[in-house]
Amino acid sequence: MNIPKHIAIIMDGNGRWASLQGKKRIYGHFIGSSVIDKIAIKAKELKVEYLTLYAFSTENWKRPKSEVNFLMRLLGIQIRKKIDFMMKENIKFNCIGDITKLPQKQQETILNLQEKTQKNSDLTINFAINYGSYMEILRACKNICLDFNSKKIDCTNLNEKSFEQYLYTKDIPSVDLLIRTGGEKRISNFLLWQIAYAELIFLDKYWPEFNEEDFVYCIKEFGERKRRFGGIDD
């Protein structure tokens, strides 16, 4: 089986799934958070190197305050719980996004998990928290301008590879496969630069229903596609 090196997932549909169960939206987020461990173990088993998960976008702040507050609390609880799991499974945790907008306690929890798992090597999980691709690319451009003004770089030599060093995902390969659950067929400001040549798979199944078999199905579908990167078949 042709295994993607880097898989990204938009974990969509928690709230809608909960509504269908006659529950509040926050119940869907709670159940959805438990799916992550199963998918991480399967990814490690299949020798996927990077798994990037869209946990909280820059646009998610627009949701009802009660839901945002719950998501922040859940985020802190789940990340604290992940320390033992990730150490046991030899998984490295990395956060992409502007976490300075998060409550101080959540920031400290995230930084603690990053530090403790830095030497783990079987799989790297990137959590996109307060992440938006527009923000990421604009941030990169601003930092390039600052480095140019301080004469750290010569912009005439700027290329794709050197630009990528200013992204949150520097030193991480581009996404091979993007999966979105929940029935929507859009990218929602997620990794726009990194998915330029990714294969896209959209599933109707909501994230709390997503399981290891669905994950393997997506990887098999990826393996059956021809990736031409602008070229043609021989």
C-alpha positions in Angstrom: 0.0 0.0 0.0 1.3 3.4 -1.0 1.4 5.3 2.4 1.3 9.1 2.4 4.1 10.7 4.3 1.9 13.6 5.5 -1.8 13.4 6.1 -4.0 16.3 7.2 -7.5 16.0 8.5 -10.3 18.6 8.9 -12.2 17.0 11.8 -15.6 18.3 10.9 -19.1 17.5 12.0 -18.9 17.1 15.8 -21.8 19.5 16.5 -24.1 18.3 13.7 -23.5 14.7 14.8 -24.4 15.5 18.4 -27.6 17.3 17.2 -28.6 14.1 15.4 -28.2 12.2 18.7 -30.4 14.7 20.4 -27.4 16.1 22.4 -25.8 19.5 22.7 -23.1 20.4 20.3 -20.4 20.2 23.0 -21.1 16.5 23.4 -20.0 16.0 19.8 -16.7 17.8 20.6 -16.2 15.6 23.6 -16.7 12.3 21.7 -14.8 13.6 18.7 -11.7 14.3 20.8 -11.6 10.6 21.7 -11.3 9.6 18.0 -7.9 11.2 17.7 -6.0 8.5 19.7 -7.3 5.7 17.6 -6.4 7.4 14.3 -2.9 8.3 15.7 -2.2 4.7 16.6 -3.3 3.5 13.2 -1.2 6.2 11.5 1.8 5.1 13.5 1.1 1.5 12.6 1.0 2.3 8.9 4.3 4.3 9.1 2.7 7.7 8.4 5.3 10.3 9.4 3.1 13.4 10.0 -0.5 13.8 10.9 -1.9 17.4 11.0 -5.3 17.9 12.6 -7.4 21.0 12.4 -8.4 21.5 16.0 -9.5 25.1 16.2 -9.4 27.7 13.5 -9.1 31.5 13.6 -12.7 31.7 12.5 -14.0 29.4 15.3 -13.9 32.4 17.7 -17.1 33.5 16.0 -19.0 30.5 17.6 -21.2 31.0 20.7 -19.1 32.0 23.7 -20.3 29.0 25.7 -19.1 26.6 22.9 -15.7 28.4 22.6 -15.2 28.3 26.4 -16.0 24.6 26.4 -13.6 24.0 23.5 -10.8 25.8 25.4 -11.5 23.7 28.5 -11.7 20.5 26.5 -8.5 21.4 24.7 -6.6 21.8 28.0 -8.0 18.6 29.4 -7.3 16.5 26.3 -3.7 17.8 25.9 -2.9 17.1 29.5 -4.2 13.5 29.0 -2.1 13.1 25.9 1.2 13.3 27.8 1.2 9.6 28.9 -0.3 8.4 25.6 2.2 10.2 23.4 5.2 9.1 25.5 4.0 5.5 25.5 3.4 5.5 21.7 6.6 7.5 21.0 4.6 10.3 19.3 5.9 13.9 19.0 3.4 16.7 19.6 3.7 20.0 17.7 1.3 22.9 17.6 0.8 25.2 14.6 -1.1 28.5 14.9 -1.1 31.6 17.2 -1.5 30.1 20.6 -0.9 33.5 22.3 -4.6 34.2 21.9 -5.5 31.2 24.0 -5.9 31.3 27.8 -2.6 31.3 29.6 -3.2 27.9 31.2 -3.8 26.3 27.8 -0.7 27.9 26.4 1.4 26.4 29.2 -0.2 23.0 28.7 0.6 23.0 25.0 4.2 24.2 25.5 4.7 21.5 28.2 3.5 18.7 25.9 5.7 20.0 23.0 8.7 20.0 25.3 8.1 16.6 26.8 7.6 14.8 23.4 10.3 16.6 21.4 12.5 13.5 21.2 9.7 11.1 20.2 10.1 9.8 16.7 7.5 7.3 15.5 4.9 9.9 14.4 4.6 13.7 14.6 1.1 15.1 15.3 0.6 18.7 14.4 -2.4 20.3 16.2 -3.6 23.4 14.3 -4.9 25.6 17.1 -6.0 29.1 16.4 -4.8 28.4 12.9 -5.7 30.0 9.6 -3.8 29.8 6.4 -4.4 33.5 5.5 -2.9 34.5 8.8 0.0 32.1 8.4 1.0 33.3 5.0 0.6 37.0 6.0 2.7 36.3 9.1 5.4 34.8 6.8 5.4 37.8 4.5 5.7 40.2 7.5 8.6 38.3 8.9 10.3 38.2 5.5 10.0 42.0 5.4 11.5 42.3 8.9 14.4 40.1 8.0 15.0 42.0 4.7 14.9 45.3 6.5 17.5 44.0 9.0 19.6 42.7 6.1 19.2 39.1 7.3 18.0 38.0 3.8 18.2 39.0 0.2 14.7 38.9 -1.3 16.1 38.4 -4.8 17.1 34.9 -3.8 13.7 34.1 -2.2 12.2 30.8 -3.5 9.5 28.3 -2.5 11.8 26.4 -0.2 13.1 29.5 1.6 9.6 30.9 1.9 8.4 27.7 3.5 10.9 28.3 6.4 8.7 31.2 7.5 5.6 29.0 7.7 4.5 27.2 10.9 5.2 23.9 9.1 8.8 24.7 8.3 10.9 21.5 7.9 7.7 19.5 7.5 7.0 18.0 4.0 4.0 19.2 2.1 0.7 17.4 2.6 0.1 14.3 0.5 -3.5 13.6 1.5 -6.1 15.9 2.9 -9.2 14.2 4.5 -12.3 16.2 5.5 -15.2 14.6 7.3 -18.7 16.0 7.8 -20.0 16.2 4.3 -18.6 19.7 3.4 -16.4 20.0 0.3 -14.2 23.0 1.0 -10.8 23.7 2.5 -11.8 26.3 5.1 -8.6 28.2 5.2 -6.5 25.1 6.1 -2.9 24.7 4.9 -3.5 26.4 1.6 0.2 26.5 0.7 0.9 23.0 2.0 -1.9 21.2 0.1 -1.0 22.7 -3.3 -0.6 19.2 -4.7 -2.4 17.1 -2.1 -5.0 14.5 -2.9 -8.4 15.5 -1.4 -11.0 13.2 0.0 -14.3 14.4 1.4 -16.4 12.0 3.5 -20.1 12.4 4.5 -19.3 10.6 7.8 -19.1 13.0 10.8 -15.8 13.0 12.7 -17.2 11.2 15.9 -18.1 8.3 13.5 -14.7 8.2 11.8 -12.7 5.1 12.6 -9.6 3.2 11.6 -11.3 1.5 8.7 -12.3 4.8 7.2 -8.7 6.0 7.6 -7.3 3.0 5.8 -10.0 3.4 3.1 -8.7 7.0 2.5 -5.1 5.8 2.3 -6.1 3.0 -0.2 -8.0 5.6 -2.3 -4.9 7.8 -2.2 -2.7 4.9 -3.4 -5.0 4.3 -6.4 -4.6 7.9 -7.7 -2.0 9.1 -10.1 -0.1 12.1 -8.8 1.3 13.9 -11.9 2.4 17.2 -10.3 1.6 19.0 -13.5 3.2 16.4 -15.7 1.7 13.6 -17.8 1.8 9.9 -17.7 4.6 8.1 -19.4 
